[in-house]
Every structure is written in C-alpha cells, then in structure tokens.
Amino acid sequence: MRYPGLKITAAPSLAELTSIRLGGEAIARVLAEDEASLDALPEVLAGLGGKAAILGQGSNILAHDGPLPLVLLELGEAFRKREPRLLEETGNTARVTASAALPLPLFLNTLFRLGLGGLSGLSGIPGRLGGAIAMNAGSFGQEIGDRLRRVRLFTPELGIRILEEEDLDLGYRRFTLPPSLRCPEPGGWFLILGAEFLLPRQAPESIKAEMQSSLRRKAETQPLNLPSAGCVFKNPPGQKAGKLLEEAGFRGRSRGGLAFSSVHANFLVNTSGRGRADDAFALILEAREAVLARNGVLMETEVEIWP
Ligand SMILES: Cc1cc2nc3c(=O)[nH]c(=O)nc-3n(C[C@H](O)[C@H](O)[C@H](O)COP(=O)(O)OP(=O)(O)OC[C@H]3O[C@@H](n4cnc5c(N)ncnc54)[C@H](O)[C@@H]3O)c2cc1C
C-alpha cells in the first residue's frame, strides 16, 4: 500500500545519520512530509515491525552495531522549510512560533535578526529544534525550556495535541509528557511538530556578543573537529561529569577507534570516524564503574542509547 506524504527507505545506516558516526542499520526510515500523513504512521509501523525511534539530526544518539529493530521516524524537508513566525509583541517580549524540523542554529539566527534574546547561550549546540526540546538542551545557564510556552506534538493514540505552558514538564535534559498524553504501553512515542516561545527584546549587538562568546567558549573547550555526540554523561547533582571522569583517569582513555577526548573528558570521540559502537559502550561501562567505585556516584548517560 502506498502512503502519500510518507517517504520510506529500507535499511538506513545509523552511522550515516548520527554525529558520532556509529551504529548499524535500522529496519526503515520514514520521513513525514506533511501533517496529513502522520495518521498513517501507526499502520506503517505495524507493517514494518520494530520499535519507533524519533530522529532529529542525530547529534545526541549512540546506536548499537549490527541490525537494529528500529523504524526511524523523522520530519521531512517540507517541515524544515517553514520559517519561524513572529506572532505577537507585547511590551518588551514577543511570541515566536517555529517548526521542530528547523535546525537550532537557524532558529537562533532568526531570533538574532528579530532582536530577540533569551536563548543566545545555546549557540553552538547542533541539532534540530525538536531534538533540543525533547532533550531540553542547554548551555551556559540557559535551557530551551526556559522560554517555551507551547508545544505542538503528535501521538499515535491521540493525534495532534497542543501542550500549554502549565502542561510542560521539563528538567535537566528531560522533556516528559503529562500523564493524560502518556501511552500506557511500553514503546510509546510522540513526535514534536513545533513550538511557541516567549522571548525578551534585546539589542542585536548584545545578542551577537553572547552568541559569539558561547561559540568561542565551546570551540576552546570541546573537541569539535572529531565526530561525537556531545557530552556522554549528565552532570550528577552538584558535580561535573567531566571532572569526575578526569579524576578517574579517563581523559584521553581509548579503545579501538573510540576515546574520551583529551580536550573534554566527557566527550567520547570517534577518532577515525570508522570506530565500533561496541568499543564506545565498553568505555562507557568502564568509566561508570570507575566513578562509582571511586566517588560512589552512578553517572547517568546524557547521550540516548538506541535501542
Ligand atoms: C559537538 C556537540 C556539542 C553538543 N553540545 C551540547 C550542549 O552544549 N548542550 C546540550 O544540551 N546538548 C549538546 N549536544 C547534544 C545535542 O546536540 C542536543 O541534545 C540536541 O538538542 C539534539 O538534537 P537532535 O535534533 O540532534 O536530536 P537527536 O539526537 O536526533 O535526538 C535526541 C533525542 O530527542 C528525540 N527527538 C528528536 N527530535 C524529536 C522530535 N521532533 N519529537 C520528539 N522527540 C524527538 C530523539 O528521539 C532522541 O531521544 C551536543 C552535541 C554535539 C555533537
């Protein structure tokens, strides 16, 4: 059966779709090109078999080697072409709406052009707006959730829904659906389609200075020349994961083509671009155990592990 508005390809390689360049082949990749096609997704998934995995730009994903029992769901090109829109201005603030498929850097540049601040500290974070919301991405004291006012999303059980500010539940690298929208079965999923933000007016030159400072600090402290998925571990309460890893001797520790970076111990880098996920997982396990034994702290991964 053909599904207009859905582009389906078989056996996509996660190594080609993730920034760390690791992982085997999923069952299929399904690109949704319009909202009308979303209702067909549950049927398509049932036909293909496997678990739904929502893919943004793949900058926070570490997938296993070998065949993966996953069907990747993604917002297609048509969603990416939608420009952010200024909805309303009140006093010193403005409401802006944007598609989840938009690359985060493009969204931040649009805010700069509109003279809207509040998120400039996020400059330098790769990925799409949907991925940033799902992860509540943040840096230098700002998180995307700080400015979110509404989220539009699709769930296979309820279709398109809008979450209002009072329904939004975000925490450190976490976005959780309210119980009324949560699927009771394991394997439940949701697709963020777009969001609305409330942002403060700010002089463009000061926004630009903040964006440049954020980019500069990241370039100085992160191994941006090698494939990675950003920080591997979340910072445990009151502590820095990078410092714990460094103290446990993991800065520069390598296995196969993977290594904890010598520039930033919490970045796992794929040094040749052709490493194996098995080596990444072995290093992660080793580091977790070492920090647990040394500091009594069980570190949680920030990177999403698939499946
Ligand atoms: C060099 C580098 C630096 C980084 N620096 C930072 C940093 O400073 N701060 C920070 O927070 N992160 C950082 N990251 C991690 C990453 O960029 C962010 O988590 C980013 O927001 C992920 O966006 P993405 O589109 O790539 O999502 P993906 O990696 O594709 O997905 C991440 C998660 O979000 C879910 N998801 C993605 N899109 C949607 C959607 N539309 N609907 C529902 N769920 C969705 C996925 O299922 C997955 O669970 C860095 C990564 C790299 C490679």
The ligand as an SDF file (V2000), in Angstrom:
LIG
                    3D

 53 58  0  0  0  0  0  0  0  0999 V2000
   29.6000   18.7760   19.3330 C   0  0  0  0  0  0  0  0  0  0  0  0
   28.3410   18.6630   20.1480 C   0  0  0  0  0  0  0  0  0  0  0  0
   28.0800   19.5780   21.1400 C   0  0  0  0  0  0  0  0  0  0  0  0
   26.9070   19.4980   21.9080 C   0  0  0  0  0  0  0  0  0  0  0  0
   26.6940   20.4170   22.8880 N   0  0  0  0  0  0  0  0  0  0  0  0
   25.5470   20.3650   23.6110 C   0  0  0  0  0  0  0  0  0  0  0  0
   25.2970   21.3350   24.6330 C   0  0  0  0  0  0  0  0  0  0  0  0
   26.0760   22.2550   24.8950 O   0  0  0  0  0  0  0  0  0  0  0  0
   24.1200   21.2380   25.3280 N   0  0  0  0  0  0  0  0  0  0  0  0
   23.2020   20.2540   25.0810 C   0  0  0  0  0  0  0  0  0  0  0  0
   22.1530   20.2240   25.7380 O   0  0  0  0  0  0  0  0  0  0  0  0
   23.4430   19.3180   24.1150 N   0  0  0  0  0  0  0  0  0  0  0  0
   24.5700   19.3500   23.3840 C   0  0  0  0  0  0  0  0  0  0  0  0
   24.8080   18.3990   22.4100 N   0  0  0  0  0  0  0  0  0  0  0  0
   23.8410   17.2950   22.2230 C   0  0  0  0  0  0  0  0  0  0  0  0
   22.7970   17.5470   21.1100 C   0  0  0  0  0  0  0  0  0  0  0  0
   23.2740   18.4770   20.1760 O   0  0  0  0  0  0  0  0  0  0  0  0
   21.4770   18.0420   21.6810 C   0  0  0  0  0  0  0  0  0  0  0  0
   20.9250   17.1000   22.5810 O   0  0  0  0  0  0  0  0  0  0  0  0
   20.4470   18.3320   20.5700 C   0  0  0  0  0  0  0  0  0  0  0  0
   19.4250   19.1300   21.0930 O   0  0  0  0  0  0  0  0  0  0  0  0
   19.8650   17.0740   19.9340 C   0  0  0  0  0  0  0  0  0  0  0  0
   19.1080   17.4740   18.7920 O   0  0  0  0  0  0  0  0  0  0  0  0
   18.9400   16.4880   17.5570 P   0  0  0  0  0  0  0  0  0  0  0  0
   17.9850   17.1040   16.5970 O   0  0  0  0  0  0  0  0  0  0  0  0
   20.2560   16.1130   17.0100 O   0  0  0  0  0  0  0  0  0  0  0  0
   18.2400   15.2460   18.2530 O   0  0  0  0  0  0  0  0  0  0  0  0
   18.5930   13.7030   18.1110 P   0  0  0  0  0  0  0  0  0  0  0  0
   19.9830   13.4640   18.5590 O   0  0  0  0  0  0  0  0  0  0  0  0
   18.1890   13.2240   16.7690 O   0  0  0  0  0  0  0  0  0  0  0  0
   17.5690   13.0920   19.1820 O   0  0  0  0  0  0  0  0  0  0  0  0
   17.7850   13.2920   20.5610 C   0  0  0  0  0  0  0  0  0  0  0  0
   16.5340   12.8140   21.3360 C   0  0  0  0  0  0  0  0  0  0  0  0
   15.4450   13.6640   21.0070 O   0  0  0  0  0  0  0  0  0  0  0  0
   14.3680   12.9060   20.4380 C   0  0  0  0  0  0  0  0  0  0  0  0
   13.7790   13.7340   19.3690 N   0  0  0  0  0  0  0  0  0  0  0  0
   14.4420   14.3520   18.3640 C   0  0  0  0  0  0  0  0  0  0  0  0
   13.5630   15.0620   17.6040 N   0  0  0  0  0  0  0  0  0  0  0  0
   12.3320   14.8440   18.1370 C   0  0  0  0  0  0  0  0  0  0  0  0
   11.0150   15.2770   17.8020 C   0  0  0  0  0  0  0  0  0  0  0  0
   10.7660   16.0790   16.7690 N   0  0  0  0  0  0  0  0  0  0  0  0
    9.9930   14.8410   18.5720 N   0  0  0  0  0  0  0  0  0  0  0  0
   10.2000   14.0360   19.6400 C   0  0  0  0  0  0  0  0  0  0  0  0
   11.4210   13.6030   20.0140 N   0  0  0  0  0  0  0  0  0  0  0  0
   12.4690   14.0000   19.2760 C   0  0  0  0  0  0  0  0  0  0  0  0
   15.0170   11.6320   19.9140 C   0  0  0  0  0  0  0  0  0  0  0  0
   14.0820   10.5710   19.8340 O   0  0  0  0  0  0  0  0  0  0  0  0
   16.1000   11.4020   20.9420 C   0  0  0  0  0  0  0  0  0  0  0  0
   15.5220   10.7960   22.0820 O   0  0  0  0  0  0  0  0  0  0  0  0
   25.9700   18.4660   21.6460 C   0  0  0  0  0  0  0  0  0  0  0  0
   26.2290   17.5330   20.6200 C   0  0  0  0  0  0  0  0  0  0  0  0
   27.4050   17.6260   19.8790 C   0  0  0  0  0  0  0  0  0  0  0  0
   27.6460   16.6300   18.7780 C   0  0  0  0  0  0  0  0  0  0  0  0
  1  2  1  0
  2  3  1  0
  2 52  2  0
  3  4  2  0
  4  5  1  0
  4 50  1  0
  5  6  2  0
  6  7  1  0
  6 13  1  0
  7  8  2  0
  7  9  1  0
  9 10  1  0
 10 11  2  0
 10 12  1  0
 12 13  2  0
 13 14  1  0
 14 15  1  0
 14 50  1  0
 15 16  1  0
 16 17  1  0
 16 18  1  0
 18 19  1  0
 18 20  1  0
 20 21  1  0
 20 22  1  0
 22 23  1  0
 23 24  1  0
 24 25  2  0
 24 26  1  0
 24 27  1  0
 27 28  1  0
 28 29  2  0
 28 30  1  0
 28 31  1  0
 31 32  1  0
 32 33  1  0
 33 34  1  0
 33 48  1  0
 34 35  1  0
 35 36  1  0
 35 46  1  0
 36 37  1  0
 36 45  1  0
 37 38  2  0
 38 39  1  0
 39 40  1  0
 39 45  2  0
 40 41  1  0
 40 42  2  0
 42 43  1  0
 43 44  2  0
 44 45  1  0
 46 47  1  0
 46 48  1  0
 48 49  1  0
 50 51  2  0
 51 52  1  0
 52 53  1  0
M  END
$$$$
